[in-house]
């Protein structure tokens, strides 16, 4: 049926692109950060974004698992310094209970980070401890969306959810070091594959 759905795309003026995405978790937050550089301290409020791949989210039998791991990317933007880099996360689910059609999780998480700081162009390390609660369900369903400019259709499979987190982190990169306290929102996104398309007249605008 999906192959037949592609036929109108080929017979009309459009650009179609297949896509595949892994099971992910996104975190967006903010808080307070105290930085010391060459003996000068600065306190700021950074905006933080993290995206991690969680392979165990693909297995429905593991939705009540006791732990998890992830590999991801972080971006922390502040007026005094911007940080970006990779992280490795391991977590333990300390509380797990049924809620409606899904499950609630309370987890303790640790992250080891390799970061790059700007200004200063310095590489360094960071470590973080996090307490997170989230509500998750398992998704195995088709999806489809469209508007005047184009759309997408495909299939999603894996854990979906939403939650909140609290975090404390320490960082050191070159002459820069400091502490961060953060609170934010966490979103689990299932794996997906499909086709996205844009009509030719939308590209010509």
Backbone torsions as a table, in degrees:
resi	resn	phi	psi	omega
1	UNK	NA	-40.5	179.1
2	UNK	-66.0	-33.7	178.6
3	UNK	-64.2	-38.6	177.4
4	UNK	-66.8	-32.3	179.3
5	UNK	-66.3	-24.9	179.5
6	UNK	-75.6	-22.1	-175.0
7	UNK	-58.7	-45.5	177.7
8	UNK	-61.4	-29.2	179.4
9	UNK	-66.8	-36.2	-178.5
10	UNK	-76.5	-26.1	-177.2
11	UNK	-89.7	-7.2	179.7
12	UNK	-118.3	173.3	-178.0
13	UNK	-85.5	96.7	178.5
14	UNK	-151.1	164.5	174.9
15	UNK	-115.7	119.2	-177.8
16	UNK	-111.5	142.6	-177.6
17	UNK	-140.2	118.9	175.5
18	UNK	-71.5	152.5	179.4
19	UNK	-143.9	153.5	174.1
20	UNK	-140.5	132.6	177.9
21	UNK	-133.0	143.0	-178.2
22	UNK	-80.5	170.2	173.5
23	UNK	-69.3	128.0	-172.2
24	UNK	-130.9	163.1	167.9
25	UNK	-129.5	132.3	178.5
26	UNK	-114.6	138.2	176.2
27	UNK	-126.8	132.5	177.1
28	UNK	-127.4	127.4	-177.4
29	UNK	-157.7	-179.5	177.1
30	UNK	-158.2	168.9	-179.1
31	UNK	178.6	-144.2	-179.9
32	UNK	-118.4	138.6	179.3
33	UNK	-132.7	127.9	177.0
34	UNK	-109.1	119.2	-177.6
35	UNK	-117.3	138.9	173.3
36	UNK	-115.5	126.4	176.8
37	UNK	-134.7	113.9	179.7
38	UNK	54.3	40.7	176.7
39	UNK	84.1	-1.1	179.5
40	UNK	-105.7	126.2	-178.8
41	UNK	-101.3	139.9	177.4
42	UNK	-136.3	135.2	177.5
43	UNK	-110.4	131.4	-177.4
44	UNK	-144.0	174.9	-179.8
45	UNK	-120.5	94.0	-177.5
46	UNK	-81.0	158.1	170.3
47	UNK	-102.4	131.8	-171.7
48	UNK	-123.1	138.0	177.2
49	UNK	-134.8	131.8	177.2
50	UNK	-136.4	138.8	177.9
51	UNK	-132.5	122.4	-178.7
52	UNK	-128.0	150.4	176.1
53	UNK	-95.7	127.5	-178.0
54	UNK	-118.3	90.7	-175.6
55	UNK	-60.1	-34.1	-177.2
56	UNK	-67.6	-14.6	177.9
57	UNK	-68.9	-9.9	178.9
58	UNK	-82.5	-11.1	-172.1
59	UNK	-106.9	108.9	-176.5
60	UNK	-61.5	-30.1	-180.0
61	UNK	-70.4	-13.7	-178.0
62	UNK	-103.0	15.1	-178.9
63	UNK	-65.3	-22.1	175.9
64	UNK	-103.9	27.4	-178.0
65	UNK	-64.7	159.7	-177.6
66	UNK	-88.1	-12.9	-178.5
67	UNK	-155.3	177.5	-178.3
68	UNK	-157.1	165.7	173.3
69	UNK	-146.0	159.4	-178.3
70	UNK	-156.9	155.5	171.7
71	UNK	-123.8	129.2	-173.6
72	UNK	-150.1	-171.9	-178.0
73	UNK	-129.8	142.0	-180.0
74	UNK	-127.0	149.3	175.2
75	UNK	-140.2	116.1	177.4
76	UNK	-117.3	118.2	-176.6
77	UNK	-114.0	123.5	176.3
78	UNK	-138.1	170.4	-179.3
79	UNK	-70.7	-29.9	-178.7
80	UNK	-87.1	-32.9	-178.6
81	UNK	-161.9	150.7	173.5
82	UNK	-117.1	135.6	-178.9
83	UNK	-120.6	143.3	171.8
84	UNK	-149.1	157.8	-180.0
85	UNK	162.1	-166.9	-176.7
86	UNK	-109.2	156.5	176.5
87	UNK	-141.4	153.9	172.7
88	UNK	-118.5	127.1	-174.7
89	UNK	-119.9	139.3	171.1
90	UNK	-130.0	141.3	-176.3
91	UNK	-140.6	158.3	175.3
92	UNK	-126.1	128.4	176.9
93	UNK	-84.8	106.7	-175.7
94	UNK	-84.7	-17.2	178.8
95	UNK	-148.2	134.5	-177.1
96	UNK	-144.9	123.2	-176.8
97	UNK	-148.0	152.1	178.8
98	UNK	-73.6	140.0	177.7
99	UNK	-141.2	108.7	179.9
100	UNK	58.3	-123.8	178.6
101	UNK	-93.9	10.1	-178.1
102	UNK	-137.4	-154.0	-176.4
103	UNK	-136.6	144.7	172.8
104	UNK	-100.8	139.4	-179.4
105	UNK	-129.4	136.1	167.4
106	UNK	-115.5	119.2	-174.3
107	UNK	-128.3	147.9	172.0
108	UNK	-105.7	127.9	-172.2
109	UNK	-127.2	144.3	173.7
110	UNK	-123.3	140.1	179.7
111	UNK	-127.5	134.2	169.4
112	UNK	-107.5	128.3	-171.0
113	UNK	-125.8	141.1	169.3
114	UNK	-108.4	115.8	-170.3
115	UNK	-122.6	156.2	173.2
116	UNK	-120.5	129.5	-177.0
117	UNK	-107.8	138.0	176.7
118	UNK	-137.5	129.0	5.0
119	UNK	-73.6	167.6	-179.0
120	UNK	112.1	-24.8	178.6
121	UNK	48.7	49.8	-175.7
122	UNK	-119.2	143.0	173.8
123	UNK	-97.6	149.0	179.9
124	UNK	-164.0	-163.8	-176.7
125	UNK	-125.7	157.6	175.9
126	UNK	-147.7	148.9	175.2
127	UNK	-131.4	145.5	-177.0
128	UNK	-141.0	145.6	170.7
129	UNK	-118.7	135.7	-172.2
130	UNK	-137.0	142.4	172.7
131	UNK	-117.2	123.1	-173.4
132	UNK	-133.2	140.5	170.0
133	UNK	-120.1	136.9	179.6
134	UNK	-147.7	153.4	174.0
135	UNK	-108.6	125.0	-174.9
136	UNK	-128.8	149.4	170.9
137	UNK	-133.9	166.3	177.1
138	UNK	-105.2	130.3	-175.7
139	UNK	-111.5	134.8	174.7
140	UNK	-146.5	83.9	-170.0
141	UNK	-154.1	154.7	172.3
142	UNK	-77.8	155.8	174.2
143	UNK	-139.2	157.5	179.6
144	UNK	-158.2	137.0	176.8
145	UNK	-147.4	151.2	-179.2
146	UNK	-157.9	150.6	172.7
147	UNK	-146.5	-169.1	-176.3
148	UNK	-65.1	-22.8	-176.7
149	UNK	-95.5	-20.4	-177.1
150	UNK	159.7	-150.8	-179.8
151	UNK	173.9	-163.1	179.8
152	UNK	-158.8	153.4	171.8
153	UNK	-148.6	155.3	-178.1
154	UNK	170.5	-152.1	-176.6
155	UNK	-137.7	139.6	176.5
156	UNK	-116.0	143.6	-175.6
157	UNK	-150.8	124.2	178.9
158	UNK	134.4	-170.6	-177.1
159	UNK	-79.4	137.5	172.0
160	UNK	-124.4	144.3	-178.5
161	UNK	-176.2	174.8	179.8
162	UNK	-146.5	150.0	-179.4
163	UNK	-169.5	-168.3	179.9
164	UNK	-133.5	159.7	179.5
165	UNK	-146.1	155.6	171.0
166	UNK	-124.3	139.8	-173.9
167	UNK	-145.7	144.5	169.1
168	UNK	-123.8	136.8	-175.7
169	UNK	-141.8	151.1	173.5
170	UNK	-121.6	143.3	-178.9
171	UNK	-138.5	151.5	174.0
172	UNK	-149.0	124.6	178.2
173	UNK	-147.4	110.8	-176.4
174	UNK	62.4	-127.1	178.9
175	UNK	-88.9	4.1	-178.0
176	UNK	-99.2	131.4	172.5
177	UNK	-151.2	157.1	-177.7
178	UNK	174.9	-175.9	-177.5
179	UNK	-124.7	150.8	177.1
180	UNK	-135.7	136.0	171.4
181	UNK	-118.0	125.4	-170.0
182	UNK	-133.9	147.0	169.1
183	UNK	-132.5	148.0	-178.8
184	UNK	-172.9	-168.3	-176.1
185	UNK	-109.9	140.0	177.4
186	UNK	-121.4	138.2	-176.9
187	UNK	-133.1	126.9	173.4
188	UNK	-95.3	134.4	-177.4
189	UNK	-122.5	123.0	-179.0
190	UNK	-68.3	162.0	172.8
191	UNK	-63.8	152.6	-177.9
192	UNK	-150.9	152.5	171.1
193	UNK	-144.3	153.3	-179.9
194	UNK	168.1	-155.5	-179.5
195	UNK	-133.3	130.0	172.0
196	UNK	-108.6	149.0	-176.9
197	UNK	-145.2	152.2	178.4
198	UNK	-131.7	133.0	178.1
199	UNK	-71.9	147.8	-175.6
200	UNK	-60.6	-36.2	-178.4
201	UNK	-70.0	-24.1	175.8
202	UNK	-71.3	-36.9	177.6
203	UNK	-69.5	-27.3	-176.7
204	UNK	-82.7	-7.0	-178.3
205	UNK	-67.0	NA	NA
